[in-house]
Amino acid sequence: MATSRIHNFINGTWKAAPSDDWFESRNPAHPGEVIGVFPQSGAADIEEAVVSANRAHEGWRAMGLVKRAEYLLRVARLMEEDTEPLARLLAQEAGKQINEARADVVEAIHTAQYAFSFGHLGQYGRVLGDEVSTKRCYEILEPRGVVVAITPWNFPVALPFWLTGLSLVLGNCVILKPSEYTPMCGARIAGYFEKAGTPPGVFQVVQGFGDTAGAPLVSHPQTHVVLFTGSYEVGLRIKQEVAKHAHKVCTIETGGKNAVLVMEDANLDMAVTASVLSAFKTSGQRCVTAGRLLVDSRAVDRFRDRFVAVARRVTVGEPMDEGIFYGTMINQQGVEKGRRFNEMAKKEGFEILLDRNIEPPPTPDGYWLKPFVYTGAWRSDSVCLTEEAFSPHVAVVPVRGVEEAVAVYNDTKYGLSGSIITEDYRKAKYAEEHMKCGIFYWNLPCIGAGVRLPFGGVKQSGNLIPSAAGLIPVLTHPKAVTYNLDTQIVMAQGLSTEIK
């Protein structure tokens, strides 16, 4: 496998790329290890995939909701049988600790099962009463057509299913463009759809970089929906491109500067556990990672000491090691960005509570960053306090009560995820109602996602159209249908039908 050439999965076959332009996927814990070699897709690959998807769409749509859902159940069962090998591949390619990698796979299985169950319920719109008793009204959800799913490397198995499960069940065809850092995971997903017998052209995988594969898929006149998770800069370009096309819609999920709010009455054990999970899981490389811990000043000394003591013990190392807390950064650029944020905290005059990056790395050649913790008063002009570091970099910020904590939480351009740790339901309710975010937790970390819930944010964390279970309005067009069961026409609102 280490030197395998893996082709695109187009129109039901593993299609050799017409060009000789290839890129490598490497193990971030051991960058000298090549996991696979993949095609840098070009215009011909994009065109073939889009044409195949449009050709397959009418037959897939005509199959019906329940039958389409059965393919997702077959895929879920294949993944269940392959959970451990898939998790190990994920850990190897994405650098996620093996327990996290298993959770990624299980989340994908649950998402596929959710899509199946949604389809098998057969609920496909609403039946409504009408002002005129002889009329029957209902709403049907029509699939939009061809969905382009552009997914990140940090959840390389779960996130593709967030974006494709409901897309397929609702009657769309999907072209998945995986991250160039985790292409083997994308190829493995294609293999499950192939084994499940999915009709050609319904689900396809096109590999490559964003500018050569992603952008042409977004701008192609015969794609209809774009689902994207990644940076705000790329998401903004996608929104601008989609706006040029009358028939296209998109949803973008683009990161955050999230926070855990720790109130004076918080259970400190719970607060520390929630904060460590929120700040450091996946090496801080989650869009919902907490870059800020907003702690009531009456509890900040106690919390800070305990949090730093636990952060000092967090184990970083080989992703395959069951005994570590987190693994690698994805690449050298991620390491350098994290280091820049750490240096910025020093330059901006914050007190450094912990910098473990002076410790020896777990391996001499991997991409490693260890916990970095700093503290100081809130400053809305601070880069490191307001911008997304995407690394194990976290600030402890004193605040005075829940109202100031919420105000500080809101004082960034992002609004994705947040949590509050408190025993007072009034404080929790205040935070729930006033925090400008799309995902809210009480007495939990601010990381995670519910398979049956929408996932998305406000401000520069998205475009106000959530992902996961919130995708239905993007994936379908609601058509209003009204039947007249009488032999005469009777109009609503008392409108006369008399022709004079």
N, C-alpha and C positions, 0 to 999 in steps of 0.2 A: 504493500500500500504506500510505502514511504515515497516511491517515485512514480506512482500511478498518474497517467494522464486521464482526467475525467472530463467528459464532453458535456455540452449542454443537453438538456432533456427537452426536445422540441417535437411536437406532434406525435407523442407516444414513443419516440425512439431517442437513443443517445446519439446525438448528431455531431459528427466531426466538424469543427469550425473551418470555414474556408480559408481563413488567414493562418499564418504561422506565428501569431502573437499570443504568448502564453504568460501566465503569472503563477507564482508559487504561494502556497499556504504553508506557513512555518509554525512550529511550536513555540509560543512566547516564553516558555520556561527554558527552552533549549533551542534558540533560533537557528542553529545549524541543522536541525532536523526538519526535513521537508515532508509535509504530510501528503501533499498532492500537487499536481500541476493542472491549471485550469485555463480555458480559452478566454482571451480578451475579446469579448464579442464585438462584432462590427455591424454595419448597416444591414448586411445580408441576413445575419442571425436574427436581428430585431424584426426585420420585415417578415421572415418566415414564421417567427413565433406569433406575431400579431395577426397575420393572415390565417394561420392555423386556428388561433383562438376564435376569431370571428366566424370561421367556417364551422367550428364545433358548437358555437353558441346556440343556434336554433334547436339542434337535437338535444342538447343538454337541458335547455329551458323546457322543452316539450316533455322531458322525462318525468317531471313533476317533483314536488317538494319531498315526498316520502322516499321515493326511489333514489333521489340524489343524496339524501341523508345517509342512506345505507353505505355509500362509499366511504363516508367519514368514519363510520363505525368500523369498517374493515381496516382502514388506516390506523385507527386507534388500537385495534387488536394486534396489528403487526408491530406497532411501537411497543406495546406491553410486552410482547415476546422478546423484543430486542432492547429492553430498557437499559440493562447494564452495559452492553457493547456501545450503545448510542451515547450513554452518559460518559463513558471513558473517551470516546472520540471527542465529545464536546469539551471535556476537561483538557484534553490534549491540544485542541485547536484554539479554544477561547481562553485558556489559562484559568478557568474557574475551578475552585476546589471541588473535589469529586462529589461531596454531599450536595453542594449547590448545583452541580451538573445534573445529578439525579432529579433534583427538584425541578429543574428546567424541563427535563423530559416528561416528568409526571404532569407538570402544568400543561404541556402540549397535549398529552393524552386526554386530560380533563377537558381541555378546550375543544378537541375533536369530538369528544363524547357530548359536550354541551351543544355543539353544532348539530350533531346527529339527533339529539333529543328535541331540539328546537324544530327541526324538520319533521320529525316523526309525530309531533303534536299536530302538525298540519295547519297551524294558525297562520293565515296568510292575508291579514287585513282585518277589517271590522265590518259588521252588519249593523246598520243604523235605521232607526225609525224616521219617517218623513212626515212633514206637515199634512200631506195629502195621503189619506189612508190607502188609496189604491196604488200607491207607488212603493217600490222596494229599492232601498239604497244600500250600497255597500262599497267598500274600498278594497282594491286588490293591489298587491305590491309587485310591480314588474321589475325584473332585473335590468340593470343599466347596460350590461354588455361585457366588456373586457376590463378586468381589474388588474392594475399594476401594483404589486406589493414590493416595496423597497425596505428591507429590514436590516437592523444593526447587528453587530457581532456579539453584544453582551448577553442577549437572550436568543441565540441562533437557532433554537428549535422551538421554544415556546412562542416567540413573537410571530414567526411565520404563520402559526396556527391561529393566533389572535386575528390576523388580517385575512387569512384565506378560508377559515372554517365556515363562517357565516356567508362569506362571499360565494362560495361554491354551493352551499345548500340553498341559498336564495336564487340560484340560477345563473350566476355569472361564471365566466371562465377567468382563470387567474394565470398571470405571468409573474413569477417570483424572481426578483433580483436580489440574491443574498449579498451580505457584506463581502467585500473582497478579502476580509480577514478571516472569515469562517465559511468559505465556499464548500468545503467538504460536508458540513452539516446540511447545507442547502441541497447538495447532491443526494445525500442520504434520504432526505425528505422526499425528493422526487422518486427514489427507489420504492418507497412505501406506496406512493400513489400508483406507480407502475404495477407493483405486485397486487394491489387491490383491484386492478382491472379498469381503472379510470379511463373513459374514452379518450382517444388521441385529441390533443389540443385543448382539453379542459383544464389541465394543470400542467404548467411548463416551468422550467427553471433556465434562466439565462444568466450566465456568469459575466463578471467584468466590473470595471470601475464605474463610478458615478457619471463621469463626463462622457464615457464612451458607450455605456449600456443603459444606465439609469435615465439620463437626460433624453436620449432618443425615444425611450419608451414613454416618458412623460409627455413629450411633444408630438408623438405620433397621432395623426388625425383619426385613427381607428382604435385608439384606446379611450376608455370612458370614465374610469375612476382611478385615482392615484392615492394609495395609502402609504404614508411615509413616517418613519421614525428616525430621528437623527438631529443634526444641528439646526438652529434657527436660521442661519444664513442659507443653508440648502433648502430648508422648508419654505423660506420666503421666495426663493427663485421658483420653486414648484408652484406656489400660489400664483405668482405673476404669470407663469406659463399657462396654467390651467385657466386663468381669467381670459385668455385670448380665444378660448374654444367654447362655443355656446353649449356644447353637449357634455362638457367635462365637469367633474366635481373632485374634491380632494379632502383628505384629512391629514393633518401633520401633527406629530407629537415631538416637541423640540426642547425637552430638558427643563431644568429648574434650579433654583437655589432654595432648597427645601429646609425645613426646620422642625425640631422637636421642642415644644414648649414645656418646661418643667416648673410646676407651680410649688409654692411653699409647702403645701400639704401633701405633695406627691409621695408615694411609696418609693423610697430612694433606690431600693434594689430593682424595682421595676423600671425606674427612670434611667438608671445606669445601663441596664440590659437593653432597653429600647434604644438608647442613644448609641451604644456601641454597635448594635446591629445596623442602625440607620446610617451611621457614619462610615463603617468599614467593610460591610459585606460587599463582595465582588470587587474588593480593592477600591471601594468608593466609585466604581464605574457603573452606576445606575442613574437613570434620569430622576429617580426619586430619592437619591442619596441625600442625607442631611449634611449640609455644609455649615449649619448653624445650630447651636444648642442655646435656646433663649431661656435663661434660668432666673427665677425670682431671686432678687438680691438677698432676701432673708434665708435662702437655702443654698446660695451659690457656693459658699466655701465648702460646705459638706459635700455637695454634689461634685464639685470640681476635683477634690482630692480623691474621691472614690472613682470617678470616671478616669482620671489619669492613671491611677493604680491599675485599673483593669486594662486600659489601652496599652500600658507597659507590658502586659502579659500576653497580648494578642499574638498568636503564632502565625507567621508568614512563611510560606514555603511551597514545596512541590505540589502542584494541583492534585496529583494522584494520592497524596498522603491523607488518610482519613483523619489524622490528628491535628491538622492545621485549621486555622480560621479562614484565611483567604489566600489566594494564589497570586498570579502575576498581573501586571498591567498588560494591555493588549499589544503594545509596540513601544518603540523608543520615543515616538512623538508624545504618547501618553505620559511616559516618564518625565520627559522634558517639560511638559505643561504643568504637571504636578510640582516639579521642582521650582518652576517660575512662581507658582502661587505661594509656595513655602517661603521663597525669598521675598516675595511681595509683602507677606505678613510681617517680616522683619523690617523691611524698608518703611512700612507704614507705621512702625513704632509700637506694634502689639507685643505683649509679653508672651514669650514662647514657653509653654508648659511642658512640652514633650516633642522632641524630634529624634525619632529612632533611625533616621536615615544615615546616621554615623555608624550604625552597626554593620557588620559584614553582610553582604547579600547572601541569600540561600544558595544561589549558584553564581558562578562568575560571569555567565553569559546571558542570563535571563533578564527580563524587564521587571524590575522590582521597585516598589515604593513601600515604605513602612509608615505607621501612623505619625501624623503631625497634628499637634493640638496647640492652640494659642488662645489668648483671652484679651478682652478690652471692651471699652464702651462702644455702643453702636454708633457707626458712622456711615451715613448713606453715600458718602463720597469715596468710601474704601472699595478698591477693586476686589480684594480677596474676600470681603464680606458680602459682596453683591453679585459677583460673577460666578459662573459654574466652573469649579476646579476639575471635576470628574476624576478625583483621586482621593486617597485617604487623608483628607485635609479638612479639619473641622475647628470652628471657633466656639468658645464658651462666652456668651454675651449676657451680662447681668441686665435684668429688667425689673421694673417696679409694678408687679401685679399683672393680671391677665390682660387688661386693656392695653398697657404699653407693650406687652409681649405680642399681642395681635397686631398692633400698629407697626412694630418692627418687622414682624413676619411679612406684612404687606408692602414694606418699603423697598421692594426690588421690582425689576421688570418682569419677573417670572411669577407663576402661580400654579404649580403642579400639585405637590403633595405636602402635607403637614400633619403633625400629631400633637396632642396635649396629654401630659401625664398629671392627673389630678384625681383626688377623691371627691371633689365637689362637682356635682352634675351641673350646677349653675355656671361654673367656669367653663366646663366642657361645652355646654350649650351656647354660651357667648362666643367661644372660639369657633364652633361649628357655623354659627350664623354670620360671623364677621371676617373670618379668614378668607382671603380671595384665592381660593385654590379649587382644583377639580377633584381632589382625593383627600379625605379627612379621616383621621383615626383618633380614638380616645383610648388611652392606656395601652397603646401598641406602638411599635416602630412606625416610621413614616414610609418604610419600604414595603413592597408587596403589591398584590393585585387580586381582586376577586374575579373569577372566570365569568360569573353571571352579572358583573357590574360594568358600567362604562369606565374607561381609563383615558383621562386627558386633563388638560389644564386650561387656564385663562391667561390673558396677557401674552407674553412671548413664550409660553409653554405649549402653545398649540394654536388652532384656528377656531376654537369653540365647538368643534365637532369631535367628540371623544371616540376613542378606539374601542376594541374588544366588543362587549355587548352593546355599546353605543353606536355601532356602525350602521345599523339598519337603514336610517334615513339617507346615508351616502350610497349604500349598495342597491337601493331600490327606489323606484319612482312610484308614489301612490297614485293610482288611477281611480277617480270617482266614477261610479256606475249607478245609473238610476233606470229602473224598469217601470213601465206603465202597464198595469194589469187590467185596466178598464178599457172599454171601447170608445171612450171619449177622452179628450185632453183636458185635464184640470191643472192649472198652474198654481204654484205656491204664492204666498203673500197676497192672495186675492187678485192676482193679475188677470185681467179679462182676456178671454180667448176669442171674443167676438170680432169678426173681421168686417169693418165698415167701409 
